[in-house]
Amino acid sequence: MATNTGTTPDLGGNLDSSGNYIGRAWDPQVSGPSIIVIRDQELFDITTKEAPLVRDILEMEDPAGFVRSTDGKLIGSIDDIASARSGDPEALHMLAPCDLQAIKAAGVTFAQSMVERVIEEEAAGDPAKAEAVRARVTAIIGDSLRNIVPGSEKAAKLKDALIAEGIWSQYLEVGIGPDVEVFTKSQALSSVGWGAHIGLHPDSIWNNPEPEIVLAVNSRGRIVGATLGNDVNLRDIEGRSALLLPKAKDNNASCSIGPFIRLFDDSYSIDNVRNAELNMQVCGEDDFVLSGYSSMKEISRDPEEIVRQTIGLHHQYPDGLMLFLGTLFAPTEDRDVPGEGFTHKLGDVVTISSRGLGHLQNAVHLSTECPQWTFGVSALMRNLSARNLI
């Protein structure tokens, strides 16, 4: 059974009083999930027959207007739910704020993290080789990736130059080529939320968090909100072969999203996403502290372009999708062994924050020891039916 992270609860931190936020909580009174909103530091259940799912609200013409006009039922305070044991079916606790949406992620969207993916590949997933490979790759690439527009003529010329130097990589192809990398990060309903344990595959010895903004996109391809996410990265497994990406990315409890989706309105829009700054801190039980930073201003592809390449006539998502936008963060600071950089230790507490989107906090454990994912789509439908919501 998962517990909270053990740190001071800060579920309400970095939220904007003028914002419209929507989330999900496990309600033991109904043995299932409820849609929640925050009002004056209190949580209200706004689940209705008209909109029993977050998916239904995001499909509306004016999601923020619906949330503002729906009264709801008081179910507790934000401090109460922040202190609850996550994963306990007998306790009110936070869930990921999405439900039926597909969970997709865009990779290699920042130049700095793109270089680190090349290093992983060149090092074949061996952290002991990373420092030497990093020096060689950086000497060749330098700052030449900055201000490169993916798919442009300048990018094509750089590609030719890198091939001539023997440094071309599949990661550079999706980083500066015309096509964005979009992969399935997790399954619908499998993401964990604020306060839950986040999982590492036990085979991994070189891994790190990835702080990202996650877009909420409806079935029509319209971006209707944003939240935070941790796209846990197993550097050794993906570094051995890009074909191992499913094992590196999609494991039990390996995807964290939350705490709430901020719905787009006059106070927050896609332009706020384009200018957002993310901060991250990892606090270990060994007193190790790692601070990270990611600025959306450094992204190589515009968020709307990433969405266009993900959903359209070529690919439909009838229940919408949650789309991770990638990260600038790529930790190289040594934790234990000189030259091997950073890797997680069990018990690390990861906190990702961005002004207006809140704090997303999770403690790191093995995927095999995190609560198993058992509440899938069939369980959700039966639960909603028993509550006369569908």
N, C-alpha and C positions, 0 to 999 in steps of 0.2 A: 504494500500500500504506500503510495507516494505521500509525502508531507510537503509543507511549504519549505522555502529555502532556508529558513532559520535566521534570515537577516531582518532588519527593520522593514515592515511592510511599507511599500510606497506605491501602491496601486494607483492612487490618484495623482501622483506627481507628474508635472509637465503637461497636464491637461488644461485646456482653455475653457473658461466659463462660458464663452460665446459659442463654443463648438457643439455640434450634434454628433453624439457618439452612440454606437450600437454594439452590443456584445452578447455573449451567451454564458449562461451559468447552469451548472447541474443543480437541480432542485430536488432534494430528497422527498419533498411532499408529493411530487408527481412521478418520481423515479425516472426522470428524464430531463432534457434540456429546456430552458426557457430563454426567450429573447429579453435582454435587459438594457436599460438606459440609466444614465446617472443624472440625478437632479438634486442639487444642494447636498452633495456627498452621500446621498441615499440612492439605493438601487430599486428600480421599478420593473416589474415583469409586464411587458407589453405584448406577449404572445396572444394572438387572436385567431379566430377562424378565418378571417380575411387574410391574415399574414402569419401562418404558423411557423414559417421558416425565415431566416435571414435572407435566403435566396429570393423569397417573395417580395420582401421590402426593397431589395436592390433592383428588382425588375420594374418597380413603380416609376412613374414619370418624375415624381418629386419625393424621393426617399426621406430627405431631411424634413420636409413638410409633414409627412405622415408621422414621423417620430415625434415631432413637436406637438402634434395635435392629438396624440393618443395618450390617455391618462395613465393607464396601467395600475398595477397593484404593488404596494410597498412590500419588499421581501427582505430588506435588511440594509445596513449601512455599508459603505465602501470599506471601512475598517474591519467590520465583521467578516466579510468575504475574503479580505486580504490575509486574515489570520487563520483562515480555515485550512484544513488538510486537503490538498489537491489529490484527487483520485479516490477519495473516500465517498462511497455511494450514500452514506448516511449524513454527509455534511454538504451544505451549500458551498460550492467552490467554482472558480472561474474555469471556463472552457475556451478553446480557440473561438474567435468571433464569427467564423464562417461555418457553413454546414454542407450543403450539397455541391458547392463549387469544386471544380477541379483545382488541384494545387500544382501550379507550374512555376518554373524558375528560369530566368535568363542568366546565362553565364558569360564570363569574360567581357563584361561591359565597361570595365575601367582599365586603363593602361597599366597601372601599377600591379593590380591583381592578375592581369593577363601575363605579365612577366613572371609572376610566381607560378602560374600554371605551366609555363614553359620550363621553369626550373624543376618542378615536380616531375615533368615528363623526362627531362634530360637526366635527372637523378634516379629515374626508375623507381620512385617512391622511397628512396633510402635517405633519411634525414641527415646521415653522416656525410653525404656527398653534396648537400645543398649549398653550403657556403662556397665551395670551389666552383660549382656550376653557376651560382649567382654572379660571381665575379666575372666569369667568362662571358655570360650572356649580357650582363650590363655593359661590359666593355664594347660589345658589338652593337647593342641597341641604343645605349645611352638614353638621351631624351628625345630620340627621333620619333617616338610614338605619341608625344604630346601634340595636341591640336590636329591630330589626324582624323579626318572624317571617314568612317568605315564605308567602303565601297567606292570612294572617290578615286580620281586619277592619281593623286598624290599617294594614296594608300596602295594602289596597284604598283607604282614605281618602287615604293618601299618594300613591297612583297618581293619584287624581282631582286632588289639589292640583298635582302635577307637570304633568299635562296642561293645567291652567289656566294654568300658567306657560310653556307651550310647550316644555317640556324633556323630554317623554316619549320614551323610546327602547326599542327592542326588547331592549336589554341590561338595562334596568330591569325589563322584563316578566319575563324569566327570573330576574332577581336577587331580586325581591320578590313575584313572582306565584306561583301554586300549582305550576307545572311547572318542573322543573329542566332545564337545557340539558345534554344528553348527546350527544356526537358521536364519530365514529370518528377516533381520533388516528393510528392506524397499523395496518398489516396484521399478522396473525399471523406471527411469526418475523422481522419486519423491524426490530424495535427493536435498538438497539446497547446495549452494556453498558459497564461500568467501563473507563476507559482508551481507549475508542474515540473517533475523531473524530465530532463532532456537526455536522449540516449546516444551512446557511442557503440558501434559494432565492436564486439570484443576482439576481433582480429586486428583492429587498428592500433598502431603505436605512434602515429604522427597525425595530429588532427587539430582543428581550431574552430572557433565560432565564426560566423559570418553575419554581421549586423546589416540588415537591409530594410528598405521600405518595400512594402507589399501593396500592390494596387488591387482594389476590388472592382472587377469588371463584370458587367451583366451580359446576358446572352446576345445582346445586340452589339457588343463590342464597346459599349459606353463605359468610361471610367467614372465610377460613382463614389469612390472613397479610397482611403489609404490607411494602413496600419503598419506595425513593425513586425519583423520576422528574424529568426535565427536559422539560417540555412547551413546547418552543421556540415563541416567539410572534413572528409577523411583523406588527407593529402597523400598518404602512402598507398592506399588502395587505388584511387584514381590515377596516381602517378605511375603505377605499374602498367596500366592500360586504360585508355579512355573508354574502352568497351566495358569496364567495370563500374561505370558511372552509376548504374542502378544500385549496386551494392554499396557504393560510396555515399549515396545520397538518400536512399529510401529504406529506412529501417524503423523498427518500433521506437516511437517517441523521438525521432531524429528531426522533426520539424516543429518549430514553435512559432506561433502567430498570436499577436495581441498587443496590448490588452483589449482594445476596442477598435472597431473600424470608425474612423472619423469620416462622416458623410460630407461630400462636397456641397458647399453652399456659398453664400456671399463672404463668409469668414475664412474659408479654406478651399483651395482649388488645386488644379494640376500645376499651376505656377508656384504654389507653396512647396509642392513636392520637388520641383526642379531646383529650388533654392534651399532645400532642407539640409540640415547638418545632423549627423548621428554621432553619438558618443557611446562608447562601450567600456565596461570595466569587468575584468575577470579577477575574482578574489579567491585564492586557494586556501585550503586548510593548512598548507605549509607557509602561510603568510605572504606568498607570492602575490603581487598585484600587477596586472597588465592593463594599461589604458589604451584604447584604440579610438580612431576617428574616421569618419567617412563623410565626404561632402558630395551631394548630388550634383553640384556644379561641375564636378570632374567627370561625369559619366560621358562615355563616348557616343552613345546613341540616345536620342530623345525618348522619354518614356512612351509617348504616343506612337512613335515609330515601332517600338518593341511590341506594343499591343497590336498594331496593324499587322505585324508579321506573325502574330500568334493566333488571332481570331479573325475570321472573314469568310469569304466564299470558299476558301481552300480548307477551312477547319472551323467547325461549329462546336459550341459548348452550350447546350440547352439550359443548363443551370448556372451559367457564368463560370468565372474562374478567379482565383487569387494568384497574382503574378509577382513573384520576387524579382526585383530589378537589378540585383547584383550589388557588389560592394567594392569600395576602394581599399578596405582593410585587408592586409596580408601580413600577419605577424612574423617578424624575423628575429625578435629579441630572444636571446638564449634563456632558457629556464633552468636547465640542469647541466647538460653537456655542452661545452663550448663548441660552436659551429653547427649545432643541431637545431637551433631555433626554439620556437615555442611548441609545446603540445599540452593538451589537457591532462589534468589529473582528476580522478574521481573526487567528487565533492566540490569542485569549482563552482562558484556562483557567478553566472553571467548576467549582467544588467545592460540592456540596450535602451537608449533613450533618445528622444527627439522632441524639441519644443512643439507642442500642439498635438503630438501623437502619444505622449505618455512614456511609461517605463515598461519594458518587457523583461521579466526576471525569471530565471530558471537555474536549477542546480544540476550538475552533470553527473550522470550515472551510466552504467552499461545498459544497452538496449535490452539485453536479456534479463535485467533486474528491474527495469521500469515496469509499471503496471501494463499488462497486455491489453492491446486494443481489441475490445469485444463488442462495442456498441456501434454497429455498422448501419447501413441504410435500412435494412430490413427491420432491425430493432427500433430504429427511429420511426419508421412508418407505423409499426404496431403500437408504439407508445403514443404517437399523435392520434391514432385512431381510437385508442382506449380513452383518450382525453376529449374525444368528440371534436377534435380540431381539423380532421380531414374526413 
